[in-house]
Every structure is written in structure tokens, then in C-alpha cells.
Amino acid sequence: MLEIKNLHARVGEVEILKGLDLTIGSGEVHAIMGPNGAGKSTLSYVLSGREGYEVTSGTVLYQGKNLLDMEPEKRAGEGVFLAFQYPVEIPGVSTMNFLKASVNSVRRYRGQSEFDAMDFLKFVRRQTKVLNIGDDMLKRAVNVGFSGGEKKRAEVLQMAVLEPTLALLDETDSGLDVDALRIVGEGVTALRSPERSMLVITHYQRLLDYIVPDVVHVLADGKIVDTGDKELAIKLEKNGYARYAEAAA
Amino acid sequence: MVAVTETVDQVELVEKYKYGFVTDIESDQAPKGLNEGIIRFISAKKEEPSWLLDWRLKAYAHWLTMKEPNWAKVGYPPIDYQDSYYYSAPKSMDDGPDSLGDVDPEILDTYKKLGIPLHEQEVLAGVKNVAVDAVFDSVSVATTFKEALSKEGVIFCPISEAVKEHPDLVKQYLGSVVPYSDNYFATLNSAVFTDGSFVYIPKGVNCPMELSTYFRINASNTGQFERTLIIADAGSKVSYLEGCTAPMRDENQLHAAVVELVILDDADIKYSTVQNWYPGDENGVGGIYNFVTKRAACRGRNAKVSWTQVETGSAITWKYPSCILQGDHSVGEFYSVAITNNHQQADTGTKMIHLGKNTSSKIIAKGISAGKSQSTYRGLVKMMPKAEGSRNYTQCDSLLIGKECGAHTVPYIESRNKSAKIEHEATTSKIADDQLFYCRQRGISEEDAVALIVNGFCRDVMQELPMEFAVEAQKLVGISLEGSVG
């Protein structure tokens, strides 16, 4: 499904990813944990095609296609979804309108018919219940004045309606209290399916109590330095990242 | 008006290629140039009474003593006022298309692209002026309107017809809000205006339908000088829409219109404009000079006027729809979106003149600049000594797309009454890279993302537009910003 080989990437003059290898199979949920500055967010931006993140060498194959050649919107059409660590505000554009523009763009790309307003509302409401999102929130401008929990729930809602094949969750637990964490975690878990792979990027273990990963990786200094199962995450929580930092240095 | 001179023959070739139907219509044109004879020619064509001819001639004599204003933040080569036609009309009104099926398919396509279905086009159609009304069968549509409207006593007709049919009303109000001596372009208009709309809403009547005028400059080398006069008598209410387009030509054409609104006690006029004159090409060649004077006089107590404008077209826009708040408790509103791209220039805003007690005004202006364009908000808020307890709120936001454009805000505030309150807020922002990336990550193309973000930015103004125009205006935002990113 996703095959990353020897990926090097830099931001400006600074090399952040230094030969990262990672393979994710269909339907698998992988977690990437690591200290601050290890390159976790850079990985999510490189995979989603953000400008300013320059790949200097390595390959990324996604469903057999060269992901790095594609524009961000094309990647979205192909099923790559990034849940942002810091969702962006778009004043004056209602969440509902934004969702509709987004879903219809992606559906157009996939050769599916576009939703009209009524059908779309029904489609969205099927998802909002699970995430405890009221119609009121859909009327508000995208992320404007949203609490931390609302922003992350809105991200998961977008993920649900866009039906991605590869979901990248960048520190989705940041800024969440325990209740919001549970709602978001359960929301994401409900979206697990044999066709949908996920890459969950997190600093803390606690999110993984709700989204139980098949594989856990440790990212330090731009490379995967350790791989294991759920137990690895629990060990990390106890012992911290110190030994990886030393090993890398 | 031409900055780049072209022979009529060359332009006709262009017309045959782009708008073949034009050749089927014989035009009745005044000789090129501007002089007293031309003004007499126009007046004679319109079979005008002598008082109106005298008024035109007074305006022309005054215009000759005036200098073209240069205080606006716009630049253009000198206009040769002799190198233009001041009158051009189809020889026979029967030459107009009989039904929508006869209308140039290219124009219908334009409207399709703008998302307006045919039945709405009929609703949007109104009277035509000056050149060929190529888009709608203005005569039959206008007749339909007239019958329905006359039951309520509403008068809606070309101003040239009103001069004949309702001379007292025209004589009483024409030039009463924008006098012939007002400013260079309004004075020119007073001398040579050819047509425009006239509306009278009688006492206590809530106009049963939206009134609209669709302006189109069609003939080449022709200036358009329409004059619109709307009178809302006591307790009446009307919503009026105007739309504007012009063919693509590589000459610059002058559009110097005057709009006068008169609002009496407890009356209410909502005036909406979607201005989509040809803006010139991406190198700044061609396009309309849109030098327009629009003013509303709230003469009565509790009179209310609301200007809403979406300005996306024209090479240069120079207009300040204004409100004279004379009646106590009268209200003026100005909602504006001005979008400039490529080499367009816009210097636009409003004037709120508070004369009466407890008058209030609100200004929401959104300027969007892209490409190498320049956009200026220029607004005056003036509280006169008797404007006891009056208020103004101004919000003025600019959005920049790219690095070569400019946005400027020039507010003038004058208060001569201590109890008056004036608030002014202004912001300037850019479309952030993270907003664009966020949209693109959600599958939305860069151009669609810009349109979405800009429409969000303009939302406060867009929601003031009547439903029929809101859809068109939103699409226009996207179209006019095409090519502004990437």
C-alpha cells in the first residue's frame, strides 16, 4: 500500500529526514512515536505534498504510484488524507460548505457523482452523530473559534466523509482533554477497515489506548530506529526517548 | 473612449469574428467627437423638450471649464474626448432579438458559466440603453414588467421615455442629487447621457418584484453615459439590481454613468450592482474606464438606502456610491467587494454625509488585489453640526494575493458634532500558504481554494446581495481571480 525507501527530505538548508524506510500494508495501523524534532510532522507533510518540504532522495510508492510526483489535491483524490496537528482557520467559509467543496472535488477526481445539497447533508449527518458534532458546528466558519476538541473532531469528520485509503494523523491527541481524546480515538477506530491504512503520529502513548496500532515505530533524528508492537509504545511511555536520542547522537 | 486608436473597419472585423450578429443590426451613430452640435443631435434623436436640451448645454459649457480630476490612485494615458462616438443605437428597436433563442449563444454561454439558468435571466432582464441590447429582448420583457408594475403604480422605463411620459417627475428630480456641475465625469454625463433607467415607486408601495437593468457596451469606440434616476416616495420600498458586461476589445472605452436616488420619508431603496465590465487582458490592454457617480439622498425621516456592489470588472474603477443622510433617523449602508487582478486599478469607496439627527451609516468594504493590480478604498464620513446623536461604523478589509499587487486604505473622517460617534476598523491580510495547503490537502484545486477563501472573506457583503445575484457574484469572484496563483 505504502512503501517508503531511503527518504531524505529537508526544509530550507536543514535535513530533517535522513534515510527513512517504512512499509504499511492495506488495513494496517502504524504508529510513529518519537521525541520533538525527530521529523514526525515533516514526514506527514512530505507525504501530503506541502510546499517547502523538499525531497532530496528516496522513493515513496503509494498503491504502486509515485506519490511524490503528485500535486497535493491529486494525492487527496488518490486517497491520502492528513489530519492536521494545527487545523487551519478559513474565515467566512462554513464548515458545511468546505466539506461539500472538498468531498465533491475528491468525488469528481474519483469519477463518482457529486452530491447535491440535500444528499450531502444526509451523508454528513451519518458521521456527525458518532463524533458528537451538532449542526451548529457545521454552520460555523472552518475552525474559526473552535475549541481544541472541536478542531480535532472536525478533522476526523473530514476524514470520515473523504473516505481515504491512507490516513495520516499528525499529533491528533495534542490539545485534547481526556473526554475529547476518547471521542476522537473512538471516531478514528470506527473508521478502521481492511482497505484503509493509517499512520498515527504521536508523542504520547495515551492516544494508542483508543487507536490500537498493529505496529509501532520509533522515529529519531530522521530515521526509524526501532519497530515493535503495542508493547513498545508502553515501554516508551515509561522510559522516554533518551536512549534513542543518545544512539542517534 | 480610445487610448489606442483603431479604425472602425478593424474593429468591425473583430466584431464579425466574436459577435457576428452585430453586423445584422444597423446602427445609428452620431458623428465622432464632442461639441455642441453632438449634444443637439442626441437631444433631437430623443425628441427632448427644450428645458432638457438647455440643461445639457449648460452642463457642456461648464464641463469645458473643468479639469479632469487626478486625485485618485489610478493612472491612465490622457483620454481624447474627440475620438469617440457619443451616440450609437440600433436603427430600429425591432432589430432586437425576439426571444432568448435569438440571443448570441456566446453570451448565453457566459451566463451558463456563471450558473444562471434561463428563467432567471428573464427575471434579471430589464431595460437597455445606448447601444444594442444583444442579450435580452428588452422590449417585451420590459413590457411584461410594466404591466405587472403599473397595477401598483410603479413606473419602470427608460429615462428617455420618462422624459416624455412623466416630464414633471423627471424635471423635479433630475440633477437634484447629482447636479450637472458636480464633477468632471458627472458633468460630461449630464451633457451627453443617452439612456438609463427611470423608476418611481409611489407612496406606500412595496415594489412587488426586483427591478434590474442590464448594461452592456456593445458598439466600438463608443462611450457609454447612462443616467439612472430612482425615486422612492414616502413609505415605499424597492430593490434594484444592475449588471454590466462589455465585449473584449483592445481599446479603452469610457463608461461615465450617473445614478441618482431620492428617498423620502420611511422609504427604502436597496441598490445592488454586479459590475463585470471587460477588465482588459492580462497585459493591461483594453478594458473599460468605469468612472461613475452614484449618490443617494435620504431626504425624508427614517429614509434608508443600501448600496451593495461587487466590482470585478473594468480596467479602472472610480466610484464612490454615497449617501446624503438629510432626514432625521435616516440610514445609509455601503457594502462593497472590489476585486482587481492583472493590471486592473480600483479606487472606490463611499461618502456618508450626516446632516440629520440620529442618522446612522455602516460601511463594509472588502478589497481583494491580485496580479499587478492596485486597489484603494477611499471613504469619507462627515458629521455635520446638526447631526446630533449620529453614528458611523466602518470596516475596511484588504486581502492580497501574490507579491506584486497593492492595497490602500484612505479614510477621511470629519466630525463637527461632539455627540456623533465614528468607528473605523481596518485590516490587511494575505491568503496564507497554510490555508491554501489545507484546502488542497482536502482535494480542492488551488484556484477553487482561492475562490473559496476569497468568497469567505467577502461573505459579509455577499450575503447582502439579492439571491438572484449572489450565485452569479460568487462565481464571478472565482472567474475574475483565475490565474492569480501558481
Interface residues (C-beta under 8 A of the other chain):
Chain A: S48 G49 R50 E51 G52 E71 P72 E73 R75 A76 G77 F81 L82 F84 P87 V88 E89 I90 P91 G92 V93 N97 F98 A101 S102 V103 S105 V106 Y109 A141 Q158 L162
Chain B: A432 D433 D434 Q435 F437 Y438 C439 R440 Q441 R442 G443 I444 S445 E446 D448 L452 I453 N455 G456 F457 C458 R459 D460
